[in-house]
């Protein structure tokens, strides 16, 4: 049997959702015309294939499964074992410096960089600028231990451009061995401002029994295709134990509870496109934002447009027998957070925020 379920929901100004309650109903096609189930289709940008450049930033430890393809690295090998920024990282600040760490001490005089930007010269270290990767960024490269080398660009990097690091076999180990040449597969992508951004991304579609706040957070932090370099993440949903604002837009007298967006923080989405800058309360009110998250459909959130909590929330995200409040990811206006309600038996994604 098939019945109308309105699986998608327009913002409240237009309509509230009509729920399908008959047990044998098929689900309608979602708003954007894509497949009705929201599952692996959300994980469209897989992490780059493993290489020796992918340890995590900020001292984090990634799950073994995600990095198993990198293989063992001999600490004494003349290879690149780490780069910062990571290969595939997005949201990198335009004032960033690039660090390359080798598996053994190198002859510092052989790890060289060209001083001026332009056509790539014969230096052993190169930072190439996309999208064509035919020119190199000029700057200086230094080391204090012969293992980690830091490249300081002569000028700020470009806005929302991709960069690739390459190190040639002309770089020699301290014992004279030539290193194995290295090149980033994807490269890192800058954002619009000098400082690094955090990443907002969607967890794959799930019914409303997310395992509560803890289960949703765990799914965000362990999602195999989460953005490169994301070690810790939390779900941007509200419940009894998580609240953004107790009063409208976190005004006077506001109290927060385990909120997931950082104050005064730039955010980009998974493809590197800029989203917004939060205010001192870790919310965004300067609508419209530059970009939504690009899904075009509803997502679990439990939020009002003014960032106060809005029920119902699938019994604090533990049930498929109730209804839950959703946002609407079509243009990041003040209706982004409030897209009506959906049956908790339907699969919907939710926003994950890098911590």
C-alpha positions as CSV (number, residue, x, y, z in Angstrom):
1,X,0.0,0.0,0.0
2,X,1.2,3.5,-0.8
3,X,0.0,6.7,1.0
4,X,1.1,10.3,1.0
5,X,3.7,11.0,3.6
6,X,5.3,14.3,2.6
7,X,8.7,13.0,3.5
8,X,10.1,16.5,2.8
9,X,8.8,19.5,4.7
10,X,8.7,23.1,3.6
11,X,9.6,25.8,6.1
12,X,6.8,26.5,8.6
13,X,5.7,29.7,6.8
14,X,4.4,27.5,4.0
15,X,3.2,24.2,5.6
16,X,3.7,21.7,8.4
17,X,4.4,18.1,7.6
18,X,1.6,15.5,7.2
19,X,2.8,12.2,8.7
20,X,2.2,8.8,7.3
21,X,0.9,6.6,10.1
22,X,-0.3,3.5,8.3
23,X,2.2,0.6,8.8
24,X,2.4,-0.5,5.2
25,X,3.0,2.8,3.5
26,X,5.8,3.3,1.1
27,X,7.8,6.5,1.4
28,X,7.4,9.3,-1.1
29,X,10.2,10.7,-3.2
30,X,12.1,13.3,-1.2
31,X,12.0,17.0,-2.0
32,X,15.1,17.1,-4.2
33,X,14.1,14.1,-6.4
34,X,17.0,11.9,-5.3
35,X,16.7,8.4,-3.8
36,X,14.2,8.1,-1.0
37,X,16.6,6.6,1.5
38,X,19.1,8.9,3.1
39,X,22.0,6.7,3.9
40,X,25.3,6.1,2.1
41,X,24.3,8.6,-0.5
42,X,25.3,11.4,1.9
43,X,28.8,10.1,2.1
44,X,29.7,11.2,-1.3
45,X,33.2,12.5,-0.5
46,X,35.3,9.7,0.8
47,X,38.6,10.4,2.5
48,X,41.6,10.2,0.2
49,X,43.4,6.9,-0.2
50,X,45.9,6.4,2.5
51,X,49.5,7.6,2.2
52,X,52.2,8.5,4.7
53,X,51.0,12.1,5.0
54,X,47.8,11.4,6.9
55,X,48.4,11.4,10.6
56,X,46.0,13.7,12.5
57,X,46.4,17.3,13.4
58,X,46.5,18.6,17.0
59,X,47.8,15.3,18.4
60,X,44.6,13.4,17.8
61,X,44.4,9.7,17.2
62,X,42.2,8.5,14.4
63,X,40.4,5.1,14.3
64,X,42.5,2.3,13.0
65,X,40.1,1.4,10.2
66,X,40.3,4.8,8.5
67,X,44.1,4.8,8.4
68,X,44.8,1.1,7.9
69,X,45.4,1.8,4.2
70,X,48.4,4.0,5.0
71,X,50.4,0.9,6.0
72,X,53.3,0.7,8.4
73,X,56.0,3.4,8.2
74,X,59.6,2.7,9.2
75,X,60.6,5.5,11.5
76,X,64.0,5.5,9.9
77,X,62.8,5.7,6.3
78,X,63.7,8.6,4.1
79,X,60.0,9.3,3.4
80,X,57.4,12.0,4.3
81,X,55.4,10.6,7.3
82,X,53.3,13.7,8.1
83,X,52.2,16.9,6.6
84,X,50.3,19.8,8.2
85,X,47.8,20.7,6.8
86,X,46.8,17.2,5.9
87,X,46.3,16.0,2.4
88,X,42.6,16.5,1.7
89,X,42.0,19.0,4.6
90,X,39.5,21.9,4.0
91,X,39.1,25.2,5.8
92,X,42.8,25.9,6.0
93,X,43.6,29.6,6.9
94,X,45.2,31.8,4.3
95,X,48.0,32.6,6.8
96,X,48.9,28.9,7.3
97,X,52.5,27.6,7.4
98,X,53.1,24.1,5.9
99,X,55.0,21.5,8.0
100,X,56.6,18.4,6.5
101,X,57.9,15.7,8.8
102,X,60.3,13.0,7.6
103,X,60.8,9.5,8.9
104,X,64.5,10.2,9.6
105,X,66.8,13.2,10.0
106,X,67.5,14.9,6.7
107,X,70.4,17.1,5.4
108,X,68.8,20.5,5.9
109,X,70.7,22.0,2.9
110,X,69.0,19.6,0.6
111,X,65.4,20.5,1.7
112,X,65.0,23.7,-0.3
113,X,62.2,26.0,-1.3
114,X,62.1,28.7,-4.0
115,X,62.0,32.3,-2.5
116,X,59.6,33.8,-5.0
117,X,56.2,32.7,-6.4
118,X,55.9,31.8,-10.0
119,X,57.0,29.0,-12.3
120,X,58.3,26.0,-10.3
121,X,62.1,25.9,-10.0
122,X,64.3,22.9,-9.1
123,X,63.7,23.2,-5.3
124,X,63.2,19.9,-3.5
125,X,60.1,21.3,-1.6
126,X,57.3,22.7,-3.6
127,X,53.9,24.1,-2.7
128,X,51.8,24.2,-5.9
129,X,48.7,26.4,-6.3
130,X,45.6,25.1,-7.9
131,X,43.5,24.6,-9.9
132,X,46.2,24.0,-12.5
133,X,49.1,23.3,-10.2
134,X,51.6,24.7,-12.6
135,X,53.0,27.5,-10.4
136,X,54.7,27.3,-7.0
137,X,54.4,29.5,-3.9
138,X,57.5,31.3,-2.8
139,X,58.8,31.4,0.8
140,X,61.4,30.1,3.2
141,X,61.8,26.7,4.8
142,X,63.4,26.1,8.2
143,X,64.1,23.3,10.6
144,X,65.4,22.9,14.2
145,X,65.9,19.2,14.3
146,X,66.4,18.1,10.6
147,X,63.1,16.0,10.8
148,X,60.3,18.5,10.8
149,X,60.6,21.4,8.2
150,X,58.3,24.4,8.2
151,X,57.6,26.4,5.0
152,X,56.5,30.0,5.6
153,X,54.9,31.5,2.4
154,X,56.2,34.9,1.4
155,X,52.6,36.1,1.2
156,X,49.2,35.0,2.2
157,X,47.7,32.0,0.3
158,X,44.7,32.5,-2.0
159,X,41.1,32.3,-1.0
160,X,39.3,29.0,-1.5
161,X,42.1,27.5,-3.5
162,X,43.6,24.1,-3.4
163,X,47.3,23.6,-2.8
164,X,49.5,20.5,-3.1
165,X,52.8,19.7,-1.4
166,X,55.6,17.9,-3.3
167,X,59.0,16.8,-2.1
168,X,61.5,15.4,-4.6
169,X,64.2,12.8,-4.3
170,X,66.7,15.6,-4.3
171,X,66.1,15.8,-0.5
172,X,68.7,13.6,1.1
173,X,68.7,11.8,4.5
174,X,71.5,12.6,6.9
175,X,73.4,9.5,5.8
176,X,73.1,10.4,2.2
177,X,70.1,8.3,1.1
178,X,67.8,9.9,-1.4
179,X,64.2,10.1,-0.1
180,X,61.2,8.5,-1.8
181,X,59.5,11.3,-3.7
182,X,56.3,12.5,-2.2
183,X,53.2,14.3,-3.7
184,X,49.8,15.0,-2.1
185,X,47.0,13.2,-3.8
186,X,44.3,15.8,-3.2
187,X,45.9,18.7,-1.6
188,X,44.5,21.0,1.1
189,X,41.9,23.8,0.5
190,X,42.0,27.2,2.0
191,X,39.1,29.3,3.2
192,X,38.5,33.1,3.1
193,X,40.3,34.1,6.3
194,X,43.7,33.9,7.9
195,X,42.7,31.4,10.7
196,X,41.7,27.8,10.2
197,X,38.0,26.9,10.1
198,X,36.1,24.0,11.5
199,X,34.0,21.7,9.4
200,X,30.2,21.2,9.4
201,X,29.0,18.0,7.7
202,X,26.1,15.6,7.6
203,X,25.9,12.2,9.3
204,X,24.1,9.7,7.0
205,X,20.4,9.3,7.2
206,X,19.1,7.7,10.4
207,X,15.7,7.1,11.9
208,X,15.0,9.1,15.1
209,X,16.5,6.5,17.5
210,X,20.0,7.9,17.3
211,X,21.0,6.4,20.6
212,X,20.4,9.7,22.3
213,X,22.9,12.6,22.2
214,X,25.8,10.2,23.0
215,X,24.9,7.9,20.1
216,X,24.6,10.8,17.6
217,X,27.9,12.3,18.8
218,X,29.6,8.9,18.4
219,X,28.3,8.5,14.9
220,X,29.6,11.9,14.0
221,X,33.1,11.2,15.4
222,X,33.5,7.7,13.9
223,X,31.8,8.2,10.5
224,X,34.3,6.5,8.1
225,X,33.9,9.2,5.4
226,X,34.1,12.2,7.8
227,X,36.2,15.1,6.6
228,X,40.0,14.6,6.7
229,X,41.6,15.6,10.0
230,X,38.3,15.5,12.0
231,X,39.1,13.7,15.3
232,X,36.3,14.8,17.5
233,X,32.8,15.9,16.5
234,X,29.3,16.4,18.0
235,X,25.8,16.4,16.6
236,X,24.0,19.7,16.2
237,X,20.8,18.5,17.8
238,X,19.1,19.6,21.0
239,X,17.7,17.4,23.8
240,X,17.3,17.5,27.6
241,X,21.1,17.4,27.9
242,X,22.0,19.8,25.0
243,X,20.9,23.3,24.5
244,X,22.1,26.3,22.4
245,X,19.9,29.0,23.9
246,X,17.5,29.2,26.8
247,X,16.2,32.6,25.5
248,X,15.9,33.9,22.0
249,X,19.2,34.2,20.2
250,X,21.0,33.6,23.5
251,X,20.0,37.0,24.9
252,X,20.2,38.3,28.5
253,X,20.0,35.5,31.0
254,X,20.8,32.8,28.6
255,X,22.2,29.5,29.7
256,X,23.8,26.9,27.4
257,X,24.2,23.2,27.9
258,X,26.9,21.2,26.1
259,X,26.5,23.3,22.9
260,X,28.5,22.1,19.9
261,X,29.3,25.2,17.9
262,X,32.4,27.2,19.1
263,X,32.1,30.9,19.8
264,X,33.6,33.3,17.1
265,X,34.5,30.3,14.9
266,X,34.6,30.1,11.1
267,X,32.9,27.1,9.6
268,X,33.1,25.5,6.2
269,X,31.2,22.6,4.8
270,X,32.7,19.3,3.7
271,X,33.7,20.4,0.2
272,X,35.5,23.5,1.7
273,X,32.8,26.1,0.8
274,X,32.4,28.8,3.5
275,X,29.3,28.6,5.6
276,X,29.3,31.2,8.5
277,X,31.1,32.8,11.4
278,X,29.5,32.2,14.8
279,X,29.0,35.0,17.3
280,X,30.2,35.0,20.9
281,X,27.4,32.6,21.9
282,X,28.3,30.0,19.3
283,X,25.3,30.7,17.1
284,X,24.6,32.4,13.8
285,X,22.1,35.2,13.3
286,X,23.4,37.3,10.4
287,X,21.2,35.6,7.8
288,X,21.5,34.6,5.1
289,X,24.7,32.7,5.5
290,X,27.0,32.2,2.5
291,X,26.2,28.6,1.9
292,X,23.9,25.9,3.3
293,X,25.4,22.4,3.6
294,X,24.3,21.4,0.1
295,X,21.9,18.5,0.8
296,X,18.6,20.2,-0.2
297,X,16.5,18.2,2.3
298,X,15.4,18.1,5.9
299,X,17.6,17.2,8.9
300,X,17.0,16.3,12.5
301,X,17.8,19.3,14.8
302,X,15.2,20.1,17.5
303,X,15.9,23.9,17.0
304,X,13.8,27.0,16.6
305,X,14.9,29.7,14.2
306,X,16.1,31.7,17.2
307,X,18.3,28.7,18.4
308,X,16.0,27.9,21.4
309,X,15.0,24.2,21.7
310,X,12.0,22.9,19.9
311,X,10.2,19.6,20.4
312,X,9.4,16.9,19.8
313,X,12.7,15.2,19.5
314,X,11.9,11.5,19.0
315,X,11.9,11.0,22.8
316,X,15.3,12.6,23.1
317,X,16.4,10.8,19.9
318,X,15.8,7.3,21.3
319,X,12.5,6.4,19.5
320,X,11.1,5.6,16.1
321,X,7.5,5.8,17.3
322,X,7.2,9.5,17.7
323,X,7.9,12.7,15.6
324,X,10.9,14.9,15.6
325,X,11.7,18.5,14.7
326,X,13.7,19.0,11.6
327,X,15.6,21.8,9.8
328,X,15.4,22.5,6.1
329,X,18.8,22.7,4.2
330,X,17.8,24.8,1.3
331,X,19.5,28.2,1.5
332,X,20.8,29.1,4.9
333,X,18.1,31.7,5.9
334,X,16.4,32.0,9.3
335,X,14.2,29.1,8.3
336,X,17.2,26.7,8.0
337,X,16.7,25.4,11.5
338,X,12.9,25.1,11.4
339,X,11.5,22.8,8.7
340,X,8.5,21.3,10.6
341,X,8.3,17.8,11.9
342,X,8.8,14.3,10.5
343,X,8.0,10.8,11.7
344,X,10.9,9.3,13.6
345,X,10.5,6.2,11.5
346,X,11.9,8.1,8.5
347,X,15.6,8.3,7.8
348,X,17.1,11.8,8.0
349,X,20.7,13.1,8.4
350,X,21.8,15.5,11.1
351,X,24.6,18.1,11.2
352,X,27.9,17.2,12.7
353,X,30.2,19.9,14.0
354,X,33.9,19.4,14.3
355,X,35.2,20.1,17.8
